[in-house]
Amino acid sequence: MQVLQVQLEVGPDPAEVGRARRWARSRLAGSGVRDDEPLGETLILLISELVTNAVVHTGCPAVLRMLFGSTGAPGDAGTVRVEVADASCRPPQQRHARGEDTGGRGLELVDGLADRWGWQPEGAGKRIWCEVDRPAPLVQVQLQPGVHGAAQGAGPTHAVPQGG
């Protein structure tokens, strides 16, 4: 499996969340993910939520990691894994915000947007992670006309996921 890992140290200041988003956008662009496409928007939101949780709820510095992986098999576009490690041993608490609540939706968003997520102890602290599978790239397929009464020439072109 091929994996590219990049990481950013984040200070215990809520202003660091914006810096983490800007850093992540540039790293996503470098890996071929535009921040204005659905995958990029989802990853930026996930990063924002996980970094915010680390900074606001622990008061500790954190490390943001992004891992871009692929098996190299045809049709495998890979997975993007986001990890935020902090020095607090307190496990994350998924809350259920109601109506006018201004907080408490972070891990609900992570649960709804990520393909997988979880946490694990790391040293004296913990690591919260989530993964988003990259969609297979679209390839152009030229359909051949049918044998029974079809006109001569190339058929219509359709975009289909690679490998499918």
C-alpha positions in Angstrom: 0.0 0.0 0.0 1.3 3.5 -0.9 0.8 6.1 1.8 1.6 9.8 1.8 1.5 11.4 5.3 1.7 15.1 6.1 1.3 16.6 9.5 0.8 20.0 11.2 1.4 21.0 14.9 -1.6 22.9 16.2 -1.4 25.2 19.3 -4.1 25.3 22.0 -5.8 28.4 20.5 -9.1 28.4 18.7 -7.5 30.6 16.0 -5.4 27.6 15.1 -8.5 25.9 13.5 -8.5 28.4 10.6 -4.7 27.9 10.1 -5.3 24.1 10.1 -8.1 24.5 7.4 -5.8 26.6 5.2 -3.0 24.1 5.6 -5.3 21.2 4.8 -6.6 22.9 1.7 -3.1 23.3 0.3 -2.2 19.6 1.1 -5.5 18.4 -0.5 -4.8 20.4 -3.7 -1.3 18.8 -3.8 -2.9 15.4 -3.7 -5.4 16.2 -6.5 -8.4 17.0 -4.3 -10.0 20.4 -4.9 -11.5 22.0 -1.9 -14.6 23.0 -3.9 -15.5 19.4 -4.9 -17.6 17.3 -2.5 -14.7 15.2 -1.2 -12.6 18.3 -0.5 -15.5 20.1 1.3 -16.2 17.0 3.4 -12.5 16.6 4.4 -12.2 20.3 5.3 -15.3 20.1 7.5 -14.1 16.9 9.2 -10.7 18.5 9.9 -12.3 21.6 11.2 -14.5 19.6 13.6 -11.7 17.3 14.9 -9.2 20.2 15.4 -11.8 22.3 17.1 -12.6 19.5 19.5 -9.0 19.0 20.3 -8.3 22.7 20.9 -11.5 23.6 22.7 -12.1 20.6 24.8 -8.6 19.7 25.9 -6.7 23.0 26.0 -3.7 21.1 24.8 -1.6 21.4 21.6 -2.5 18.8 19.0 -1.0 17.2 15.8 -3.1 17.1 12.7 -2.2 14.3 10.3 -3.5 13.6 6.8 -2.7 10.2 5.2 -3.4 9.6 1.5 -3.4 5.9 0.8 -4.0 3.6 -2.2 -3.3 -0.1 -2.9 -2.4 0.8 -6.4 -5.0 -1.7 -7.8 -7.0 -0.6 -10.8 -10.1 1.3 -9.8 -8.8 1.9 -6.2 -8.7 5.7 -5.7 -7.7 5.2 -2.1 -8.7 6.6 1.2 -7.9 9.8 3.0 -7.4 9.4 6.7 -7.5 12.4 9.1 -6.0 12.0 12.6 -5.8 14.5 15.4 -3.6 13.5 18.3 -3.7 15.4 21.6 -2.2 15.1 25.1 -5.5 14.6 26.9 -6.4 11.0 27.9 -10.1 11.9 28.2 -12.1 9.9 25.5 -14.2 11.9 23.1 -17.8 12.3 24.1 -20.4 12.2 21.4 -23.2 14.6 22.5 -26.6 15.1 20.9 -27.3 18.8 20.4 -30.9 20.0 20.5 -32.5 22.9 18.6 -30.8 26.1 19.6 -27.6 24.5 21.1 -24.5 26.2 19.7 -22.3 23.2 20.2 -22.4 19.4 20.5 -22.6 18.5 16.9 -19.0 17.9 16.0 -18.8 14.1 16.4 -22.3 13.7 15.0 -21.0 15.4 11.9 -18.0 13.2 11.8 -20.2 10.1 12.3 -22.5 11.2 9.4 -19.8 12.3 6.9 -16.9 9.9 7.4 -16.9 6.4 6.1 -15.3 5.2 9.3 -14.1 6.9 12.5 -12.9 6.1 16.0 -10.3 6.9 18.6 -7.5 5.1 20.4 -5.1 5.9 23.3 -1.8 7.2 22.1 1.0 7.6 24.7 -0.4 9.8 27.6 -3.1 11.1 25.2 -5.3 9.9 22.4 -5.8 10.0 18.6 -9.1 10.6 17.0 -9.3 9.5 13.4 -11.7 9.3 10.5 -11.5 8.0 6.9 -13.2 9.0 3.7 -12.9 6.8 0.7 -12.0 8.6 -2.5 -14.5 7.9 -5.3 -13.1 6.0 -8.3 -12.0 8.4 -11.1 -14.4 8.6 -14.0 -13.2 7.3 -17.4 -14.8 7.9 -20.7 -16.3 4.7 -22.3 -17.3 4.7 -25.9 -20.4 2.5 -26.3 -20.7 0.5 -29.5 -24.0 0.7 -31.4 -26.2 -2.4 -31.2 -26.3 -5.0 -34.0 -30.1 -4.8 -34.7 -30.9 -1.6 -36.7 -28.4 0.7 -35.1 -26.9 3.5 -37.1 -23.3 3.2 -38.1 -20.7 5.2 -36.2 -19.7 5.7 -32.6 -22.3 5.4 -29.9 -22.9 7.8 -27.1 -20.1 8.5 -24.6 -20.8 8.0 -20.9 -18.7 8.6 -17.8 -18.5 5.6 -15.5 -16.4 4.8 -12.4 -13.1 3.2 -13.3 -13.1 -0.5 -12.7 -16.9 -0.7 -12.9 
